[in-house]
């Protein structure tokens, strides 16, 4: 994708499945952007300047200096950002109503279920200070159900909807972590094929590498960082 002329978008970001949604979309569209790290282990998400654009103290968020009326606009919530960038560029988000409804359905499926449930699976399997068998089983089983839903949807399809779209971008960062979620990708061959296809896209590869040096491959390593990330306020 050739670079798009214009003022860069500020991407408030940390390299996580939700952050990757937007770095992938920006790479796919060729929009210029600046990365502003939001260190969620140190409490950057609670800083007043970030809360001014993301009142739910969650990243990612963007500030587009060239909004729809030519004035700056801020957008929080990764699904809303994907929709906004899709409308802004006319890319990866259908303009016909039937096509757009289909993409919205699967985008909202990811936002309301696939992401949150897989996040809980990560939490109780990996990060929780004590192993709670009921919670591990509950969320691992729900993750399994959701992978099954996606696998059925992808039967006979290259992508989640008719064409590659923001629905695929929303799901891929979460789905690539299937092993950490206690899943066997061999049970979901359509998901595995789709993952191979999407992860092979050059822009997806670039999006997943954005600020990767900031990510701790061993996970959250200190009690203080855990308290910030899973608590309600900065340390």
Buried (B, 14 or more C-beta within 10 A) or exposed (E): BEEEEEEBBBBBBBBBBBBBBBBBBBBBBBBEBEBBBBEBBBBBBBEEEBBEBBEEBBBBBBBBEBBEEEEEBBBBBBBBBBBBBBEBBEBBBBEEEEBBEBBBEBBEBBBEBBBBBBBBBBBBBEEBEEEEEEBBEBBBEBBBEBBBBBBEBBEEEEBBBEEBBBBBBBBBBBBBBBEEBBBEBEEBEBBBBBBEBBBEBEBBEBBBEBBEEBEEEEEBEEEEBBBBBEEEEEE
